[in-house]
Amino acid sequence: MVTGKRLSASDNRPTAEGQVGERAQHFLKALVERYIRDGQPVGSRTLAKDTGLDLSPATVRNVMADLEDLGLIVAPHTSAGRVPTAAGYRLFVDALLTVRPPSEDDIAALRTQFDARLDSKALIETASNLLSGVTHLAGVVMLPRHERQAFRQIELLPLSESRVLAILITSEGAVHNRILNTERRFSPAQLEQAANYLNQMFTGQDIKDVRTRLLEDLQRTHAHMDQMMRQALTLAQDVMADTERRDDCYIAGQTNLMEFGELARMERLKSLFDAFTQKHEILHILDRCIAADGVQIFIGEESGYALLDDCSLVTTPYRVEERVVGVLGVIGPTRMDYQRVIPIVDVTARLLSAALRQ
């Protein structure tokens, strides 16, 4: 569980923690929390009230001026109040934020959303929808990346006419279904014979090796191989093509971002939605988190993706059998409620990992 004040985050970022005194940190924390809650620039009078300190207005203004000089807050040109900068959020997240784990009741409620009877793709989609629904942000979950998938079993079932349902199961329990159009009609007994032949030949072998061998066998002329066996290899080759999928991710709740004024400009939304549709850069960011230990937070420009400069990403890896196979998280404005979002992301990753193990 994520606890304490410090979280792993993106590298190569400047920090102003050592330059900010305890009182100024107290003011920054109050200002960030107020801005996250209201979305409006925070004035000195409001800040003095929120901090509960008996200080003169001049003292408060001086502290705010110091924070502004350090680049932690800024005054929008239309307001006398201040808002946090990306550097201000970074200091807040790294040094001033205490993340409280959710209660056992909250975890139990989240756990009920994961049905262990679902296949891996459905569980990934569930996690994405859950993240967006609970946080009211955009939930994103990378599909599992399998460094090695072994062929466990294939079943071939007859459908109408010359159509066959092929079911391939890998060593990690992933199920690949595909309806194949065949050159001829097969009886259930013939399909069972073909499946038995393939299972005897390939069970336990790496999927990529199986595909290579299938291609080699189909390119050769086997005088001793009857038509049934040649057709079995062809059917298997068609199914194997589905297992070599590209990296992908599920994104849910993109329209939640329309509720935030700073992202709601039509041109800004169009750019964001284009990014969600293309997915390439988002997948690249998630890919950088594969080797991370724990929660990663990218604030504004830290993602390296210009279209997300006004956004933050909170991500964490999820595992199968103690091996990291993907990353999940949320995308939202930089003023997202980090204290609430971070534990939700962490718990969802743990619950998804548990569901995939089953």
Residue frames relative to the residue before (quaternion, step in Angstrom):
aa qw qx qy qz dx dy dz
M 1.0000 0.0000 0.0000 0.0000 0.00 0.00 0.00
V 0.4494 -0.6719 0.5143 0.2865 3.56 -1.06 0.72
T 0.1360 0.7722 -0.6105 0.1115 3.57 -0.71 1.04
G 0.6963 0.4881 -0.3272 0.4121 3.54 -1.32 0.07
K 0.6556 -0.5675 0.3683 0.3353 3.51 -1.34 -0.05
R 0.7622 0.3856 -0.2183 0.4719 3.57 0.99 -0.66
L 0.0842 -0.7771 0.6236 0.0103 3.51 -1.06 0.89
S 0.5040 -0.6105 0.4939 0.3595 3.56 -1.10 0.58
A 0.0021 0.8059 -0.5899 0.0499 3.56 -0.98 0.81
S 0.7398 -0.4023 0.2734 0.4649 3.55 -1.25 -0.09
D 0.4781 -0.6919 0.4746 0.2596 3.54 -1.16 0.68
N 0.7935 0.3615 -0.2324 0.4309 3.54 -1.40 -0.02
R 0.4708 0.6487 -0.4707 0.3687 3.58 0.90 0.83
P 0.4636 -0.6581 0.5019 0.3163 3.62 -1.05 0.62
T 0.1294 -0.7834 0.6003 0.0960 3.57 -1.16 0.47
A 0.2308 -0.7827 0.5654 0.1198 3.54 -1.04 0.82
E 0.3111 0.8016 -0.4773 0.1815 3.57 1.29 0.11
G 0.7040 0.4837 -0.2821 0.4368 3.57 0.87 -0.93
Q 0.6849 0.4838 -0.2807 0.4670 3.59 1.23 -0.37
V 0.6678 0.4960 -0.2857 0.4759 3.58 1.27 -0.21
G 0.3793 -0.7415 0.5129 0.2082 3.55 -0.70 1.10
E 0.7054 -0.4785 0.3182 0.4150 3.54 -1.31 0.33
R 0.6674 0.4954 -0.3177 0.4563 3.60 0.90 -0.83
A 0.6547 0.5055 -0.3142 0.4660 3.58 0.97 -0.84
Q 0.6211 0.5258 -0.3410 0.4706 3.61 1.06 -0.70
H 0.6169 0.5444 -0.3317 0.4616 3.56 1.07 -0.79
F 0.6687 0.4858 -0.2951 0.4794 3.57 0.96 -0.85
L 0.6457 0.5213 -0.3277 0.4517 3.58 0.94 -0.84
K 0.6357 0.5307 -0.3252 0.4566 3.58 0.95 -0.86
A 0.6723 0.4908 -0.2975 0.4676 3.58 0.90 -0.92
L 0.6591 0.5147 -0.3132 0.4500 3.58 0.96 -0.84
V 0.6638 0.4975 -0.3119 0.4632 3.60 0.91 -0.91
E 0.6685 0.5026 -0.3121 0.4506 3.59 0.87 -0.90
R 0.6481 0.5039 -0.3191 0.4735 3.58 1.00 -0.77
Y 0.6788 0.4857 -0.3031 0.4599 3.61 0.90 -0.86
I 0.6112 0.5334 -0.3506 0.4680 3.59 1.03 -0.71
R 0.6932 0.4915 -0.2763 0.4490 3.56 0.94 -0.88
D 0.8202 0.2896 -0.1204 0.4785 3.60 0.79 -1.01
G 0.3146 -0.7705 0.4991 0.2412 3.58 1.10 -0.60
Q 0.6134 0.5228 -0.3478 0.4790 3.59 1.24 0.40
P 0.5903 -0.5643 0.4236 0.3920 3.62 -1.06 0.64
V 0.3402 -0.7617 0.5292 0.1552 3.56 -1.00 0.90
G 0.2743 -0.7773 0.5499 0.1349 3.58 -0.76 1.08
S 0.6784 -0.5137 0.3409 0.3996 3.56 -1.26 0.38
R 0.6351 0.5309 -0.3456 0.4420 3.61 0.99 -0.73
T 0.6535 0.4980 -0.3084 0.4793 3.59 0.96 -0.86
L 0.6611 0.5197 -0.3068 0.4458 3.54 0.96 -0.89
A 0.6329 0.5272 -0.3325 0.4593 3.59 0.96 -0.80
K 0.6576 0.5086 -0.3016 0.4668 3.57 1.02 -0.83
D 0.6789 0.5053 -0.2959 0.4429 3.58 0.93 -0.91
T 0.6864 0.4876 -0.2967 0.4506 3.59 0.98 -0.74
G 0.3330 -0.7737 0.4799 0.2454 3.57 1.17 -0.49
L 0.5090 0.6413 -0.4252 0.3858 3.59 1.21 0.36
D 0.3858 -0.7179 0.5329 0.2276 3.56 -0.99 0.83
L 0.2520 0.7706 -0.5316 0.2451 3.54 0.24 1.34
S 0.5386 -0.6148 0.4636 0.3421 3.54 -1.16 0.58
P 0.6325 -0.5303 0.3935 0.4048 3.62 -1.16 0.49
A 0.6300 0.5425 -0.3433 0.4370 3.59 1.03 -0.74
T 0.6447 0.5236 -0.3168 0.4581 3.59 1.01 -0.84
V 0.6408 0.5196 -0.3192 0.4663 3.55 0.99 -0.87
R 0.6628 0.5024 -0.3104 0.4603 3.58 0.90 -0.89
N 0.6317 0.5335 -0.3334 0.4530 3.59 1.03 -0.71
V 0.6489 0.5063 -0.3183 0.4704 3.58 0.97 -0.86
M 0.6571 0.5025 -0.3124 0.4670 3.58 0.95 -0.84
A 0.6251 0.5318 -0.3356 0.4623 3.57 1.06 -0.72
D 0.6345 0.5218 -0.3272 0.4671 3.57 1.04 -0.79
L 0.6547 0.5065 -0.3089 0.4683 3.60 0.96 -0.85
E 0.6465 0.5127 -0.3146 0.4693 3.55 1.08 -0.75
D 0.6329 0.5343 -0.3282 0.4542 3.59 1.02 -0.79
L 0.6846 0.4725 -0.2730 0.4832 3.57 1.13 -0.69
G 0.5028 -0.6828 0.4051 0.3420 3.59 1.28 -0.01
L 0.4761 0.6907 -0.4246 0.3407 3.59 1.23 0.41
I 0.7692 0.1106 -0.0883 0.6232 3.59 1.21 -0.44
V 0.1263 -0.7854 0.6027 0.0627 3.54 -1.24 0.40
A 0.3759 -0.7100 0.5482 0.2324 3.55 -1.20 0.58
P 0.3615 -0.7098 0.5550 0.2397 3.62 -0.62 1.05
H 0.5757 -0.6423 0.3773 0.3371 3.57 -0.96 0.80
T 0.6901 0.4760 -0.2813 0.4669 3.59 1.20 -0.39
S 0.7739 0.3112 -0.1579 0.5284 3.61 1.21 -0.06
A 0.4576 -0.6677 0.5154 0.2814 3.53 -1.22 0.57
G 0.5769 0.5902 -0.3742 0.4229 3.58 1.27 -0.23
R 0.4075 -0.6962 0.5384 0.2435 3.54 -1.36 0.03
V 0.1523 -0.7540 0.6305 0.1032 3.53 -1.28 0.53
P 0.5557 -0.6118 0.4295 0.3640 3.62 -1.11 0.51
T 0.3451 -0.6743 0.6044 0.2469 3.54 -1.24 0.51
A 0.6960 -0.4226 0.3402 0.4705 3.59 -1.28 0.01
A 0.6406 0.5158 -0.3256 0.4664 3.60 1.04 -0.76
G 0.6266 0.5349 -0.3300 0.4608 3.58 1.10 -0.71
Y 0.6470 0.4968 -0.3123 0.4869 3.56 1.00 -0.82
R 0.6361 0.5416 -0.3367 0.4343 3.57 0.98 -0.81
L 0.6624 0.4807 -0.3075 0.4853 3.59 0.91 -0.86
F 0.6194 0.5491 -0.3319 0.4525 3.57 1.02 -0.81
V 0.7038 0.4662 -0.2681 0.4642 3.58 0.82 -1.00
D 0.7155 0.4765 -0.2637 0.4376 3.58 0.90 -0.91
A 0.8480 0.2281 -0.0611 0.4745 3.57 0.84 -0.96
L 0.7797 0.3846 -0.1766 0.4615 3.59 1.06 -0.61
L 0.6470 0.5424 -0.3078 0.4388 3.57 1.24 -0.33
T 0.1034 -0.7588 0.6401 0.0610 3.56 -0.91 0.94
V 0.2064 -0.7976 0.5591 0.0925 3.55 -0.53 1.20
R 0.1984 -0.7844 0.5806 0.0910 3.54 -0.77 1.07
P 0.4392 -0.6998 0.4859 0.2851 3.60 -0.77 0.96
P 0.5392 -0.6156 0.4512 0.3559 3.60 -1.07 0.60
S 0.5894 -0.5830 0.4260 0.3622 3.55 -1.22 0.47
E 0.6562 -0.4995 0.3842 0.4151 3.55 -1.29 0.30
D 0.6201 0.5383 -0.3432 0.4560 3.59 1.06 -0.69
D 0.6490 0.5089 -0.3188 0.4671 3.58 0.99 -0.82
I 0.6516 0.5098 -0.3140 0.4658 3.57 0.97 -0.85
A 0.6425 0.5238 -0.3222 0.4573 3.58 0.99 -0.86
A 0.6432 0.5226 -0.3216 0.4580 3.57 1.01 -0.79
L 0.6561 0.4926 -0.3060 0.4830 3.58 1.03 -0.78
R 0.6392 0.5545 -0.3312 0.4175 3.58 0.98 -0.84
T 0.6215 0.5653 -0.3490 0.4151 3.59 1.03 -0.68
Q 0.5979 0.5846 -0.3634 0.4106 3.59 1.20 -0.38
F 0.6894 0.4581 -0.2734 0.4900 3.59 1.20 -0.44
D 0.1490 -0.7874 0.5967 0.0410 3.55 -0.52 1.24
A 0.3752 -0.7686 0.4757 0.2055 3.57 -0.42 1.23
R 0.5853 0.5806 -0.3784 0.4209 3.61 1.23 -0.24
L 0.5675 0.6042 -0.3849 0.4059 3.59 1.24 -0.28
D 0.4872 -0.6277 0.5013 0.3425 3.59 -1.19 0.45
S 0.7358 -0.4594 0.2642 0.4216 3.56 -1.29 0.28
K 0.6433 0.5236 -0.3416 0.4420 3.61 0.95 -0.79
A 0.6605 0.5007 -0.3102 0.4656 3.58 0.96 -0.84
L 0.6364 0.5149 -0.3322 0.4685 3.61 1.04 -0.69
I 0.6227 0.5276 -0.3369 0.4694 3.59 1.04 -0.75
E 0.6594 0.4996 -0.3035 0.4727 3.57 0.94 -0.88
T 0.6161 0.5429 -0.3360 0.4613 3.58 1.05 -0.76
A 0.6630 0.5088 -0.3050 0.4566 3.58 0.91 -0.93
S 0.6483 0.5197 -0.3181 0.4566 3.59 0.96 -0.84
N 0.6762 0.4820 -0.2882 0.4768 3.58 0.92 -0.92
L 0.6336 0.5343 -0.3275 0.4537 3.57 1.04 -0.78
L 0.6507 0.5174 -0.3189 0.4553 3.59 0.90 -0.89
S 0.6965 0.4601 -0.2875 0.4696 3.58 0.86 -0.91
G 0.6678 0.5249 -0.3097 0.4273 3.57 0.97 -0.83
V 0.7136 0.4515 -0.2585 0.4692 3.58 0.94 -0.87
T 0.7592 0.3810 -0.2103 0.4840 3.60 0.94 -0.84
H 0.2967 -0.7590 0.5086 0.2779 3.60 1.24 -0.49
L 0.5415 0.5351 -0.4294 0.4859 3.53 1.10 0.86
A 0.6137 -0.5041 0.4103 0.4483 3.61 -1.19 -0.36
G 0.2137 -0.7816 0.5759 0.1083 3.57 -0.75 1.05
V 0.0394 -0.8060 0.5904 -0.0147 3.57 -0.91 0.92
V 0.0038 0.7912 -0.6104 0.0383 3.57 -0.91 0.96
M 0.3514 -0.7250 0.5590 0.1959 3.55 -0.79 1.07
L 0.4834 -0.6342 0.5116 0.3201 3.57 -1.03 0.76
P 0.6141 -0.5770 0.3773 0.3842 3.60 -1.04 0.69
R 0.2490 -0.7392 0.6089 0.1444 3.52 -1.04 0.85
H 0.1423 -0.8112 0.5653 0.0454 3.55 -0.59 1.13
E 0.3052 -0.7560 0.5513 0.1773 3.54 -0.50 1.17
R 0.7931 0.0070 -0.0042 0.6091 3.57 1.09 -0.65
Q 0.0151 -0.7629 0.6462 -0.0088 3.53 -0.83 1.07
A 0.1887 -0.7832 0.5835 0.1025 3.54 -0.85 0.95
F 0.5177 -0.6144 0.5102 0.3068 3.52 -1.20 0.70
R 0.1312 -0.8007 0.5804 0.0693 3.59 -0.70 1.07
Q 0.7935 -0.1883 0.1942 0.5452 3.59 0.71 -1.06
I 0.0978 -0.7647 0.6311 0.0860 3.54 -1.19 0.55
E 0.1060 -0.7630 0.6348 0.0607 3.55 -1.11 0.74
L 0.1413 -0.7746 0.6142 0.0532 3.55 -1.09 0.82
L 0.0256 -0.8207 0.5687 -0.0496 3.55 -0.57 1.19
P 0.4302 -0.7162 0.4818 0.2643 3.61 -0.86 0.91
L 0.1547 -0.7367 0.6494 0.1075 3.53 -1.18 0.75
S 0.7552 -0.3390 0.2498 0.5024 3.60 -1.10 -0.50
E 0.8439 0.1330 -0.1186 0.5061 3.55 -1.24 0.64
S 0.7689 -0.3360 0.2589 0.4784 3.61 -0.87 -0.95
R 0.4569 0.6654 -0.4586 0.3717 3.56 1.00 0.87
V 0.1200 -0.7953 0.5940 0.0165 3.54 -1.01 0.94
L 0.2801 -0.7223 0.6049 0.1840 3.56 -1.04 0.80
A 0.1098 -0.7904 0.6021 0.0266 3.55 -0.67 1.16
I 0.0854 -0.7884 0.6091 0.0084 3.57 -0.87 1.01
L 0.0620 -0.8019 0.5942 -0.0096 3.57 -0.52 1.22
I 0.1126 -0.7824 0.6116 0.0344 3.58 -0.86 1.02
T 0.2494 -0.7778 0.5613 0.1334 3.58 -0.84 1.01
S 0.7167 -0.4655 0.3143 0.4134 3.55 -1.32 0.20
E 0.7006 0.4478 -0.2736 0.4835 3.60 1.15 -0.53
G 0.6148 -0.5940 0.3324 0.3984 3.55 1.26 0.24
A 0.4484 0.6726 -0.4746 0.3481 3.60 1.22 0.09
V 0.2017 -0.7837 0.5820 0.0801 3.54 -0.96 0.96
H 0.0896 -0.7870 0.6101 0.0196 3.57 -0.78 1.07
N 0.0944 -0.7990 0.5936 0.0190 3.56 -0.63 1.18
R 0.1033 0.7902 -0.6014 0.0573 3.55 -1.02 0.74
I 0.2968 -0.7246 0.5940 0.1844 3.55 -1.04 0.84
L 0.1518 -0.8145 0.5592 0.0287 3.55 -0.69 1.18
N 0.2780 -0.7184 0.6118 0.1800 3.54 -1.10 0.77
T 0.1671 -0.8293 0.5314 0.0450 3.57 -0.45 1.21
E 0.6075 -0.5800 0.4117 0.3536 3.55 -1.28 0.41
R 0.7938 0.1255 -0.0546 0.5926 3.55 1.17 -0.49
R 0.5245 -0.6194 0.4753 0.3396 3.54 -1.28 0.20
F 0.1755 -0.7931 0.5787 0.0724 3.57 -0.92 0.98
S 0.4251 -0.6705 0.5436 0.2723 3.52 -1.14 0.69
P 0.6582 -0.4935 0.3691 0.4324 3.64 -1.20 0.34
A 0.6465 0.5267 -0.3258 0.4455 3.60 1.00 -0.81
Q 0.6530 0.5105 -0.3160 0.4617 3.60 0.98 -0.79
L 0.6629 0.4940 -0.3068 0.4716 3.58 0.98 -0.82
E 0.6262 0.5239 -0.3389 0.4674 3.57 1.04 -0.71
Q 0.6375 0.5234 -0.3201 0.4660 3.57 1.03 -0.80
A 0.6553 0.5091 -0.3086 0.4650 3.59 0.99 -0.86
A 0.6522 0.5113 -0.3125 0.4643 3.59 0.97 -0.87
N 0.6436 0.5194 -0.3241 0.4593 3.59 0.96 -0.84
Y 0.6310 0.5368 -0.3199 0.4598 3.56 1.03 -0.81
L 0.6848 0.4792 -0.2834 0.4702 3.59 0.89 -0.96
N 0.6538 0.5111 -0.3203 0.4568 3.59 0.94 -0.83
Q 0.6469 0.5141 -0.3203 0.4633 3.57 1.03 -0.79
M 0.6928 0.4960 -0.2740 0.4460 3.58 1.02 -0.82
F 0.8572 0.2703 -0.0549 0.4349 3.56 0.79 -1.07
T 0.4461 0.7084 -0.4675 0.2838 3.65 1.11 -0.27
G 0.8061 0.2561 -0.2213 0.4854 3.56 -0.89 1.05
Q 0.6126 0.5563 -0.3571 0.4333 3.59 1.23 -0.23
D 0.5938 -0.5727 0.4325 0.3638 3.55 -1.20 0.61
I 0.5731 -0.6275 0.4071 0.3347 3.56 -0.94 0.96
K 0.6592 0.5081 -0.3187 0.4536 3.58 0.90 -0.88
D 0.6434 0.5087 -0.3223 0.4726 3.58 1.02 -0.77
V 0.6221 0.5412 -0.3363 0.4549 3.56 1.05 -0.77
R 0.6538 0.5131 -0.3176 0.4565 3.58 0.91 -0.89
T 0.6475 0.5186 -0.3193 0.4581 3.56 0.95 -0.86
R 0.6776 0.4917 -0.2939 0.4612 3.57 0.90 -0.91
L 0.6221 0.5437 -0.3409 0.4486 3.58 1.02 -0.77
L 0.6599 0.5077 -0.3066 0.4613 3.55 0.92 -0.92
E 0.6577 0.5111 -0.3096 0.4586 3.57 0.97 -0.88
D 0.6763 0.5001 -0.2962 0.4525 3.57 0.92 -0.92
L 0.6767 0.4945 -0.2999 0.4557 3.56 0.98 -0.82
Q 0.6634 0.5054 -0.3083 0.4576 3.59 1.14 -0.55
R 0.6381 0.5030 -0.3274 0.4823 3.56 1.24 -0.36
T 0.3742 -0.6774 0.5738 0.2681 3.54 -1.29 0.30
H 0.0798 -0.8036 0.5898 0.0052 3.54 -0.56 1.19
A 0.2864 -0.7796 0.5332 0.1611 3.54 -0.31 1.20
H 0.6959 0.4789 -0.2739 0.4598 3.56 1.12 -0.72
M 0.6267 0.5445 -0.3416 0.4406 3.62 1.25 -0.27
D 0.3297 -0.7666 0.5136 0.1998 3.58 -0.59 1.09
Q 0.7203 -0.4641 0.3043 0.4162 3.55 -1.31 0.29
M 0.6159 0.5642 -0.3538 0.4209 3.58 1.02 -0.75
M 0.6880 0.4749 -0.2878 0.4672 3.57 0.90 -0.91
R 0.6244 0.5256 -0.3395 0.4676 3.59 1.02 -0.71
Q 0.6529 0.4985 -0.3115 0.4777 3.58 1.03 -0.81
A 0.6119 0.5492 -0.3480 0.4504 3.60 1.05 -0.71
L 0.6576 0.4992 -0.3099 0.4714 3.59 0.97 -0.83
T 0.6374 0.5244 -0.3260 0.4609 3.57 1.03 -0.77
L 0.6439 0.5126 -0.3198 0.4694 3.59 0.96 -0.86
A 0.6623 0.5097 -0.3077 0.4548 3.58 0.92 -0.89
Q 0.6280 0.5380 -0.3350 0.4516 3.58 1.00 -0.80
D 0.6453 0.5228 -0.3228 0.4539 3.60 0.96 -0.82
V 0.6721 0.4856 -0.3008 0.4712 3.58 0.99 -0.81
M 0.6407 0.5509 -0.3315 0.4197 3.59 0.94 -0.87
A 0.5818 0.6004 -0.3794 0.3963 3.58 1.06 -0.66
D 0.6457 0.5362 -0.3238 0.4368 3.59 1.08 -0.64
T 0.6499 0.5421 -0.3315 0.4169 3.59 1.10 -0.58
E 0.6565 0.4960 -0.3100 0.4763 3.60 1.21 -0.40
R 0.1610 0.8220 -0.5300 0.1325 3.57 0.80 0.96
R 0.5184 -0.6107 0.4936 0.3387 3.54 -1.23 0.45
D 0.6338 -0.4830 0.4206 0.4337 3.53 -1.29 0.26
D 0.0615 0.7828 -0.6154 0.0688 3.55 -1.01 0.79
C 0.1344 -0.7761 0.6064 0.1094 3.55 -1.30 0.11
Y 0.3766 -0.6721 0.5840 0.2556 3.52 -1.30 0.43
I 0.0628 -0.7725 0.6313 0.0273 3.56 -0.98 0.88
A 0.0127 -0.8030 0.5948 -0.0343 3.57 -0.78 1.03
G 0.8054 0.3376 -0.2197 0.4348 3.56 -1.21 0.51
Q 0.2376 0.7961 -0.5297 0.1709 3.60 1.12 0.49
T 0.6540 0.5368 -0.3239 0.4234 3.59 1.00 -0.77
N 0.4957 0.6461 -0.4377 0.3812 3.61 1.22 -0.25
L 0.6328 0.5680 -0.3329 0.4076 3.58 1.08 -0.69
M 0.5438 0.6198 -0.3984 0.4018 3.58 1.23 -0.28
E 0.6010 0.5910 -0.3476 0.4107 3.58 1.24 -0.41
F 0.6675 0.4778 -0.2957 0.4885 3.59 1.25 -0.31
G 0.4836 -0.7238 0.4172 0.2612 3.55 -0.56 1.21
E 0.6708 0.5230 -0.3127 0.4227 3.57 0.96 -0.82
L 0.7298 0.3774 -0.2337 0.5199 3.59 1.23 -0.33
A 0.5833 0.6749 -0.3276 0.3114 3.56 1.28 -0.36
R 0.4319 0.6716 -0.4963 0.3409 3.62 1.18 0.07
M 0.5848 -0.6360 0.3722 0.3391 3.55 -0.87 0.98
E 0.6695 0.4947 -0.3075 0.4609 3.58 0.90 -0.90
R 0.6428 0.5213 -0.3155 0.4643 3.58 1.04 -0.83
L 0.6629 0.5064 -0.3055 0.4591 3.57 0.93 -0.90
K 0.6336 0.5359 -0.3367 0.4450 3.57 0.96 -0.83
S 0.6548 0.5065 -0.3127 0.4657 3.58 0.96 -0.84
L 0.6538 0.5109 -0.3110 0.4635 3.57 0.97 -0.86
F 0.6831 0.4824 -0.2955 0.4619 3.57 0.87 -0.93
D 0.5911 0.5422 -0.3652 0.4725 3.59 1.12 -0.57
A 0.6439 0.5183 -0.3176 0.4647 3.56 1.01 -0.84
F 0.6592 0.5029 -0.3065 0.4674 3.58 0.99 -0.82
T 0.6572 0.5085 -0.3124 0.4604 3.57 1.07 -0.71
Q 0.7032 0.4640 -0.2724 0.4647 3.58 0.89 -0.93
K 0.1765 -0.8564 0.4601 0.1541 3.57 1.12 -0.84
H 0.5085 0.6970 -0.4308 0.2644 3.63 1.08 -0.53
E 0.7195 0.4395 -0.2616 0.4698 3.58 0.76 -1.03
I 0.6238 0.5285 -0.3460 0.4603 3.58 1.02 -0.73
L 0.6414 0.5085 -0.3210 0.4766 3.58 0.99 -0.79
H 0.6211 0.5412 -0.3400 0.4535 3.57 1.06 -0.74
I 0.6434 0.5066 -0.3191 0.4771 3.60 1.00 -0.81
L 0.6617 0.5012 -0.3074 0.4653 3.57 0.91 -0.93
D 0.6204 0.5607 -0.3349 0.4343 3.55 1.04 -0.79
R 0.6251 0.5440 -0.3313 0.4512 3.59 1.10 -0.68
C 0.6872 0.4905 -0.2742 0.4603 3.59 1.20 -0.50
I 0.4104 0.7395 -0.4609 0.2688 3.60 1.27 -0.17
A 0.7639 0.3707 -0.1909 0.4925 3.56 0.90 -0.96
A 0.4648 0.7002 -0.4398 0.3168 3.60 1.26 0.03
D 0.3180 -0.7157 0.5890 0.1995 3.52 -1.24 0.53
G 0.8338 0.0899 -0.0960 0.5361 3.56 -0.29 1.23
V 0.7734 -0.3679 0.2668 0.4420 3.50 -1.37 -0.26
Q 0.1488 -0.7571 0.6319 0.0732 3.56 -1.05 0.89
I 0.0860 -0.7927 0.6025 0.0341 3.58 -0.97 0.85
F 0.0948 -0.7713 0.6289 0.0251 3.55 -0.79 1.10
I 0.1017 -0.8125 0.5738 0.0119 3.57 -0.62 1.14
G 0.8530 -0.0238 -0.0100 0.5213 3.56 -0.74 1.08
E 0.8655 -0.0677 0.0699 0.4914 3.56 -0.88 -1.01
E 0.4740 0.6946 -0.4386 0.3169 3.62 1.20 -0.22
S 0.6033 0.5738 -0.3661 0.4157 3.60 1.13 -0.53
G 0.3823 -0.7352 0.4781 0.2912 3.57 1.16 -0.53
Y 0.6384 0.4834 -0.3098 0.5126 3.57 1.31 0.14
A 0.4275 -0.7675 0.4115 0.2426 3.57 -0.25 1.31
L 0.6475 0.5403 -0.3333 0.4216 3.60 0.99 -0.74
L 0.7132 0.4050 -0.2503 0.5145 3.59 1.24 -0.33
D 0.2996 0.7926 -0.4902 0.2042 3.60 1.20 0.37
D 0.7154 0.4035 -0.2511 0.5121 3.61 1.14 -0.53
C 0.6578 0.5201 -0.2812 0.4666 3.57 1.30 0.09
S 0.2398 -0.7132 0.6264 0.2035 3.50 -1.39 0.15
L 0.1856 -0.7479 0.6258 0.1205 3.53 -1.22 0.60
V 0.0919 -0.7528 0.6498 0.0515 3.55 -0.99 0.91
T 0.0518 0.8297 -0.5469 0.0989 3.58 -0.46 1.20
T 0.0275 0.7659 -0.6418 -0.0261 3.52 -1.33 0.30
P 0.5032 -0.6521 0.4621 0.3287 3.63 -1.06 0.61
Y 0.1700 -0.7302 0.6378 0.1765 3.54 -1.33 0.27
R 0.3156 -0.7957 0.5093 0.0888 3.53 -1.15 0.72
V 0.1145 -0.7135 0.6788 0.1308 3.50 -1.41 0.30
E 0.8289 -0.0454 -0.0249 0.5570 3.57 -0.68 1.14
E 0.7002 -0.5044 0.2523 0.4377 3.57 0.88 1.06
R 0.6240 0.5042 -0.3542 0.4806 3.62 1.22 0.24
V 0.4344 -0.6939 0.5094 0.2650 3.57 -0.83 0.99
V 0.0416 -0.8200 0.5708 -0.0067 3.59 -0.75 1.05
G 0.8186 0.0072 0.0029 0.5743 3.60 1.22 -0.18
V 0.3358 -0.7136 0.5831 0.1947 3.51 -1.39 0.03
L 0.0533 -0.7792 0.6230 0.0439 3.56 -1.12 0.67
G 0.1549 0.8009 -0.5701 0.0979 3.56 -1.23 0.28
V 0.4222 -0.6660 0.5404 0.2934 3.51 -1.30 -0.36
I 0.2076 -0.7325 0.6352 0.1298 3.52 -1.31 0.54
G 0.1881 0.7769 -0.5793 0.1597 3.55 -0.82 0.99
P 0.7087 -0.4169 0.3181 0.4720 3.57 -1.24 -0.15
T 0.6350 -0.5344 0.3749 0.4131 3.58 -1.18 0.38
R 0.6896 0.4537 -0.3021 0.4767 3.62 1.11 -0.43
M 0.2413 0.7698 -0.5509 0.2136 3.59 1.01 0.72
D 0.5374 -0.6196 0.4683 0.3285 3.56 -1.23 0.48
Y 0.2199 -0.8345 0.4921 0.1140 3.57 0.27 1.31
Q 0.6285 0.5634 -0.3434 0.4119 3.57 0.96 -0.84
R 0.7158 0.4150 -0.2402 0.5077 3.58 1.07 -0.71
V 0.6801 0.5263 -0.2962 0.4156 3.57 0.93 -0.91
I 0.6490 0.5666 -0.3358 0.3808 3.59 0.82 -0.98
P 0.7130 0.4228 -0.3024 0.4705 3.67 0.71 -0.85
I 0.5980 0.5537 -0.3738 0.4427 3.61 1.08 -0.57
V 0.6416 0.5112 -0.3145 0.4775 3.58 0.97 -0.86
D 0.6715 0.5084 -0.2994 0.4483 3.57 0.88 -0.94
V 0.6858 0.4790 -0.2887 0.4658 3.59 0.85 -0.95
T 0.6348 0.5314 -0.3390 0.4469 3.60 0.96 -0.81
A 0.6318 0.5247 -0.3356 0.4614 3.59 1.00 -0.76
R 0.6656 0.5005 -0.3039 0.4627 3.58 0.97 -0.82
L 0.6667 0.4935 -0.2984 0.4721 3.56 0.97 -0.83
L 0.6357 0.5086 -0.3334 0.4754 3.59 0.99 -0.76
S 0.6314 0.5321 -0.3335 0.4550 3.59 0.95 -0.84
A 0.6673 0.5022 -0.2998 0.4611 3.57 0.93 -0.90
A 0.6604 0.5077 -0.3068 0.4605 3.59 0.96 -0.86
L 0.6617 0.4987 -0.3120 0.4649 3.60 0.98 -0.80
R 0.6099 0.5466 -0.3590 0.4476 3.61 1.07 -0.63
Q 0.6726 0.5039 -0.2999 0.4514 3.57 1.06 -0.72
